[in-house]
Each structure stands twice: as C-alpha cells, then as structure tokens.
Amino acid sequence: MAKLNLSANINDPDGFYSELLKAHEGLSKDESDGLNARLILLLANHVGDRETLSEALTAARGKGEAK
C-alpha cells in the first residue's frame, strides 16, 4: 500500500521554493550538493518510515508511480 503523498502538500510552495533557492546563493557546486544531501537526510529522518522513503526514491527516479 502506497504511503507516499504525491499531491501538492506544502503551505506557500512559492515561498518555500524561494527560500530553497536563497539557501543556495553564493555556494559552490560542491557546497550546494552538500546542502542538498544534508536536507535530504534531515527530511528522510523526519519521515522515518522506510517503505515511504523507498517509494520516494522510486518516484524521484521517474520509474512511474510509487507502488
């Protein structure tokens, strides 16, 4: 059973996107990649559920809808 929510679910998505871009301002490619990696790990820890995280990986790779 799918647990991953693929529907829009962020309050103020434009504001979040702007904040995300601002967080990367002035960073080198390596620093930006590091920020992304840390953010992913923080959010993955927050989600916590391995099945949901596996579904997210599948969806992010573009292999169809999460199952």
N, CA and C atoms as a LAMMPS dump frame, in Angstrom:
ITEM: TIMESTEP
0
ITEM: NUMBER OF ATOMS
201
ITEM: BOX BOUNDS ff ff ff
-5.0000000000000000e+02 5.0000000000000000e+02
-5.0000000000000000e+02 5.0000000000000000e+02
-5.0000000000000000e+02 5.0000000000000000e+02
ITEM: ATOMS id mol type element x y z
1 1 1 N 0.839 -1.182 0
2 1 2 C 0 0 0
3 1 3 C 0.883 1.244 0
4 2 1 N 0.617 2.157 -0.91
5 2 2 C 1.421 3.377 -1.024
6 2 3 C 1.173 4.302 0.159
7 3 1 N 2.249 4.835 0.702
8 3 2 C 2.165 5.793 1.801
9 3 3 C 2.64 7.178 1.367
10 4 1 N 3.32 7.239 0.234
11 4 2 C 3.905 8.491 -0.213
12 4 3 C 2.828 9.409 -0.766
13 5 1 N 2.778 10.628 -0.259
14 5 2 C 1.823 11.621 -0.727
15 5 3 C 2.439 12.354 -1.919
16 6 1 N 1.883 12.141 -3.107
17 6 2 C 2.382 12.792 -4.309
18 6 3 C 1.55 14.009 -4.696
19 7 1 N 0.573 14.346 -3.88
20 7 2 C -0.255 15.53 -4.121
21 7 3 C 0.414 16.763 -3.512
22 8 1 N 0.093 17.937 -4.062
23 8 2 C 0.637 19.179 -3.509
24 8 3 C 0.298 19.255 -2.024
25 9 1 N 1.302 19.499 -1.177
26 9 2 C 1.088 19.428 0.266
27 9 3 C 1.938 20.437 1.042
28 10 1 N 2.494 21.43 0.361
29 10 2 C 3.347 22.416 1.024
30 10 3 C 2.582 23.727 1.131
31 11 1 N 2.46 24.242 2.353
32 11 2 C 1.891 25.58 2.52
33 11 3 C 2.864 26.576 1.905
34 12 1 N 2.367 27.483 1.091
35 12 2 C 3.182 28.508 0.441
36 12 3 C 4.346 27.888 -0.349
37 13 1 N 4.032 27.073 -1.366
38 13 2 C 5.093 26.42 -2.131
39 13 3 C 6.031 27.411 -2.817
40 14 1 N 5.506 28.535 -3.292
41 14 2 C 6.372 29.523 -3.934
42 14 3 C 7.35 30.129 -2.929
43 15 1 N 6.863 30.388 -1.727
44 15 2 C 7.74 30.908 -0.679
45 15 3 C 8.815 29.912 -0.302
46 16 1 N 8.437 28.634 -0.225
47 16 2 C 9.437 27.606 0.102
48 16 3 C 10.48 27.511 -1
49 17 1 N 10.03 27.523 -2.268
50 17 2 C 10.971 27.429 -3.385
51 17 3 C 11.937 28.603 -3.362
52 18 1 N 11.426 29.79 -3.081
53 18 2 C 12.274 30.974 -2.982
54 18 3 C 13.299 30.817 -1.858
55 19 1 N 12.853 30.312 -0.718
56 19 2 C 13.756 30.092 0.419
57 19 3 C 14.824 29.051 0.082
58 20 1 N 14.423 28.007 -0.644
59 20 2 C 15.366 26.964 -1.06
60 20 3 C 16.436 27.547 -1.984
61 21 1 N 16.009 28.337 -2.959
62 21 2 C 16.974 28.963 -3.864
63 21 3 C 17.912 29.9 -3.111
64 22 1 N 17.359 30.667 -2.178
65 22 2 C 18.167 31.603 -1.393
66 22 3 C 19.221 30.864 -0.557
67 23 1 N 18.865 29.696 -0.053
68 23 2 C 19.806 28.906 0.745
69 23 3 C 21.028 28.49 -0.076
70 24 1 N 20.872 28.424 -1.398
71 24 2 C 21.964 28.002 -2.287
72 24 3 C 22.783 29.176 -2.824
73 25 1 N 22.3 30.396 -2.611
74 25 2 C 23.006 31.571 -3.134
75 25 3 C 24.423 31.652 -2.576
76 26 1 N 25.366 31.886 -3.482
77 26 2 C 26.757 32.074 -3.078
78 26 3 C 27.522 30.794 -2.806
79 27 1 N 26.876 29.655 -2.954
80 27 2 C 27.553 28.384 -2.71
81 27 3 C 28.182 27.852 -3.989
82 28 1 N 29.294 27.174 -3.829
83 28 2 C 29.888 26.478 -4.969
84 28 3 C 29.027 25.252 -5.292
85 29 1 N 29.307 24.611 -6.41
86 29 2 C 28.569 23.393 -6.786
87 29 3 C 28.705 22.339 -5.691
88 30 1 N 29.899 22.131 -5.169
89 30 2 C 30.114 21.142 -4.116
90 30 3 C 29.364 21.509 -2.833
91 31 1 N 29.385 22.789 -2.456
92 31 2 C 28.661 23.231 -1.271
93 31 3 C 27.155 23.07 -1.455
94 32 1 N 26.666 23.395 -2.654
95 32 2 C 25.251 23.248 -2.959
96 32 3 C 24.832 21.779 -2.914
97 33 1 N 25.666 20.914 -3.479
98 33 2 C 25.393 19.472 -3.417
99 33 3 C 25.365 18.982 -1.967
100 34 1 N 26.268 19.496 -1.159
101 34 2 C 26.302 19.124 0.261
102 34 3 C 25.052 19.584 0.993
103 35 1 N 24.607 20.812 0.705
104 35 2 C 23.37 21.316 1.3
105 35 3 C 22.198 20.417 0.919
106 36 1 N 22.101 20.072 -0.366
107 36 2 C 21.02 19.18 -0.807
108 36 3 C 21.072 17.836 -0.094
109 37 1 N 22.267 17.265 0.028
110 37 2 C 22.407 15.968 0.69
111 37 3 C 21.974 16.057 2.157
112 38 1 N 22.402 17.11 2.853
113 38 2 C 22.019 17.26 4.26
114 38 3 C 20.519 17.47 4.404
115 39 1 N 19.936 18.265 3.512
116 39 2 C 18.492 18.489 3.549
117 39 3 C 17.733 17.186 3.317
118 40 1 N 18.171 16.406 2.341
119 40 2 C 17.529 15.117 2.064
120 40 3 C 17.593 14.212 3.29
121 41 1 N 18.753 14.129 3.916
122 41 2 C 18.896 13.255 5.085
123 41 3 C 18.073 13.752 6.273
124 42 1 N 18.003 15.065 6.472
125 42 2 C 17.169 15.608 7.544
126 42 3 C 15.695 15.277 7.315
127 43 1 N 15.231 15.48 6.08
128 43 2 C 13.827 15.206 5.774
129 43 3 C 13.533 13.708 5.8
130 44 1 N 14.48 12.894 5.335
131 44 2 C 14.297 11.436 5.393
132 44 3 C 14.194 10.977 6.847
133 45 1 N 15.011 11.551 7.716
134 45 2 C 14.936 11.207 9.13
135 45 3 C 13.588 11.625 9.708
136 46 1 N 13.086 12.77 9.288
137 46 2 C 11.794 13.25 9.765
138 46 3 C 10.669 12.305 9.33
139 47 1 N 10.716 11.852 8.078
140 47 2 C 9.707 10.908 7.578
141 47 3 C 9.842 9.585 8.334
142 48 1 N 11.05 9.069 8.382
143 48 2 C 11.346 7.895 9.194
144 48 3 C 10.907 6.549 8.652
145 49 1 N 9.813 6.473 7.959
146 49 2 C 9.266 5.195 7.501
147 49 3 C 10.006 4.711 6.262
148 50 1 N 10.662 3.533 6.364
149 50 2 C 11.48 3.015 5.264
150 50 3 C 10.677 2.743 4.004
151 51 1 N 9.461 2.237 4.145
152 51 2 C 8.638 1.957 2.971
153 51 3 C 8.337 3.252 2.209
154 52 1 N 7.991 4.288 2.931
155 52 2 C 7.714 5.577 2.315
156 52 3 C 8.965 6.141 1.65
157 53 1 N 10.099 6.009 2.311
158 53 2 C 11.35 6.502 1.739
159 53 3 C 11.71 5.739 0.466
160 54 1 N 11.489 4.43 0.454
161 54 2 C 11.738 3.634 -0.756
162 54 3 C 10.819 4.074 -1.894
163 55 1 N 9.561 4.342 -1.572
164 55 2 C 8.624 4.834 -2.582
165 55 3 C 9.092 6.176 -3.136
166 56 1 N 9.601 7.036 -2.269
167 56 2 C 10.087 8.347 -2.703
168 56 3 C 11.281 8.199 -3.643
169 57 1 N 12.177 7.293 -3.336
170 57 2 C 13.325 7.052 -4.215
171 57 3 C 12.87 6.579 -5.588
172 58 1 N 11.929 5.659 -5.607
173 58 2 C 11.4 5.156 -6.874
174 58 3 C 10.734 6.273 -7.665
175 59 1 N 9.916 7.066 -7.006
176 59 2 C 9.224 8.166 -7.677
177 59 3 C 10.223 9.206 -8.196
178 60 1 N 11.24 9.508 -7.415
179 60 2 C 12.223 10.511 -7.799
180 60 3 C 13.051 10.059 -9.004
181 61 1 N 13.25 8.769 -9.139
182 61 2 C 13.986 8.257 -10.292
183 61 3 C 13.128 8.214 -11.542
184 62 1 N 11.838 8.511 -11.393
185 62 2 C 10.961 8.584 -12.54
186 62 3 C 10.521 7.242 -13.069
187 63 1 N 10.445 6.258 -12.193
188 63 2 C 10.052 4.917 -12.617
189 63 3 C 8.583 4.697 -12.388
190 64 1 N 7.781 5.668 -12.728
191 64 2 C 6.344 5.537 -12.578
192 64 3 C 5.882 5.897 -11.19
193 65 1 N 4.612 5.694 -10.955
194 65 2 C 4.04 5.992 -9.643
195 65 3 C 4.578 5.042 -8.598
196 66 1 N 4.701 5.544 -7.389
197 66 2 C 5.11 4.697 -6.276
198 66 3 C 4.04 3.648 -6.055
199 67 1 N 4.477 2.458 -5.717
200 67 2 C 3.537 1.344 -5.509
201 67 3 C 3.361 1.072 -4.036
